Amino acid sequence: MANDIILETESLSKHWGGIKALNDISLRFHDRQLHGVVGPNGAGKSTLLNMLCGTLKPSRGCIFHKGEQIDGMKPWKFVRRGIGRSFQKTNIYTVATCLENCAVAAQRRFAGSFNLLASRHTNQRVTEAAEKALHQVGLERRIHTVAAEISYGEQRQLELAMVLATDPCILLLDEPMAGMGHEESQRIIALLDQLKRDYCIVLVEHDMDAIFELSDQLTVLDNGTHLITGTVDEVRNDPRVKEAYLGKDDDAEEEAA
Ligand SMILES: Nc1ncnc2c1ncn2[C@@H]1O[C@H](COP(=O)(O)OP(=O)(O)OP(=O)(O)O)[C@@H](O)[C@H]1O
């Protein structure tokens, strides 16, 4: 079991002046598992993802990818290592086609050579990766459609495709279902359920039904601290979690019990 740990944090902390956005967080993320991260607003979820993808440097603590310490490396090195990150806010070029958006993302992973022959080969890899990613998320019929012309739900699917186009092994996803209707959310849930068979997914999401349905492991953060990590059942039944967080929104479940 231990050797399928693909990403690990050790006493990870991020402080801004007096604000302890994240304090002493030690977590293990496994290959081919979906690890949900929840917590009230300001709990430190986005801060965690920003450090896991290298865009934010920890104040203290370490990050290990496949056993190698990677904190302090440049963000593009995280991308090259297969650590892909999506954002809460839509991050696409609306004037470009879906394929072009994914190609720009794929270039972050594959481009980098000034050799002309190599660059032709690179262009082909970039296009192939972009097309594959659009197929993975079910947007194959939208390949040549300008992003401004697809629905909001499809734009969120495109965001996911842009991460997949970087050929990652780890997907760090920040609220991929934000602002979606029920039907669109169901489509993303089905997609993530499929993707977790092949990727390590770290999913930050406020939609608790989705998190409960998808998570193999679930972490609760509260005010920058690590409350618990466990299976969905372990977390739901933990009195600290009920008290600190889930209890507030769990009335329906309490009534049903
Ligand atoms: N650049 C920054 N400078 C100062 N404080 C920050 C910065 N970014 C985040 N914080 C603070 O760190 C804490 C954690 O923020 P973070 O965005 O990680 O929470 P979150 O759990 O993702 O919240 P939400 O669910 O609202 O997105 C908050 O108190 C926030 O105000």
The ligand as a Tripos MOL2 file, in Angstrom:
@<TRIPOS>MOLECULE
LIG
   31    33     1     0     0
SMALL
NO_CHARGES

@<TRIPOS>ATOM
      1 N1         -2.4470   36.0610   -0.7420 N.pl3     1 LIG1
      2 C1         -2.9690   36.0400    0.4930 C.ar      1 LIG1
      3 N2         -2.5770   36.9340    1.4200 N.ar      1 LIG1
      4 C2         -3.0800   36.9230    2.6590 C.ar      1 LIG1
      5 N3         -3.9780   36.0100    3.1100 N.ar      1 LIG1
      6 C3         -4.4070   35.0810    2.2390 C.ar      1 LIG1
      7 C4         -3.9250   35.0400    0.8830 C.ar      1 LIG1
      8 N4         -4.5380   34.0020    0.2430 N.ar      1 LIG1
      9 C5         -5.3430   33.4390    1.1530 C.ar      1 LIG1
     10 N5         -5.2700   34.0850    2.3320 N.ar      1 LIG1
     11 C6         -6.0050   33.7390    3.5670 C.3       1 LIG1
     12 O1         -5.6900   32.4060    3.8830 O.3       1 LIG1
     13 C7         -6.8390   31.7400    4.3990 C.3       1 LIG1
     14 C8         -7.1460   30.5000    3.5650 C.3       1 LIG1
     15 O2         -7.5830   30.8920    2.2620 O.3       1 LIG1
     16 P1         -7.9730   29.8520    1.1340 P.3       1 LIG1
     17 O3         -8.3460   30.6370   -0.0900 O.co2     1 LIG1
     18 O4         -6.9000   28.8410    0.9900 O.co2     1 LIG1
     19 O5         -9.2860   29.1540    1.7540 O.3       1 LIG1
     20 P2        -10.3100   28.1850    1.0620 P.3       1 LIG1
     21 O6        -10.5380   27.0570    2.0000 O.co2     1 LIG1
     22 O7         -9.8650   27.8310   -0.3240 O.co2     1 LIG1
     23 O8        -11.6150   29.1000    1.0050 O.3       1 LIG1
     24 P3        -12.8330   29.1120   -0.0630 P.3       1 LIG1
     25 O9        -13.6300   27.8720    0.1800 O.co2     1 LIG1
     26 O10       -13.5760   30.3600    0.3000 O.co2     1 LIG1
     27 O11       -12.2470   29.1680   -1.4590 O.co2     1 LIG1
     28 C9         -7.9730   32.7700    4.3980 C.3       1 LIG1
     29 O12        -8.0230   33.3540    5.6800 O.3       1 LIG1
     30 C10        -7.5160   33.7750    3.3780 C.3       1 LIG1
     31 O13        -8.0500   35.0460    3.6540 O.3       1 LIG1
@<TRIPOS>BOND
     1     1     2 1
     2     2     3 ar
     3     2     7 ar
     4     3     4 ar
     5     4     5 ar
     6     5     6 ar
     7     6     7 ar
     8     6    10 ar
     9     7     8 ar
    10     8     9 ar
    11     9    10 ar
    12    10    11 1
    13    11    12 1
    14    11    30 1
    15    12    13 1
    16    13    14 1
    17    13    28 1
    18    14    15 1
    19    15    16 1
    20    16    17 2
    21    16    18 1
    22    16    19 1
    23    19    20 1
    24    20    21 2
    25    20    22 1
    26    20    23 1
    27    23    24 1
    28    24    25 2
    29    24    26 1
    30    24    27 1
    31    28    29 1
    32    28    30 1
    33    30    31 1
@<TRIPOS>SUBSTRUCTURE
     1 LIG1         1 GROUP 0 **** ****
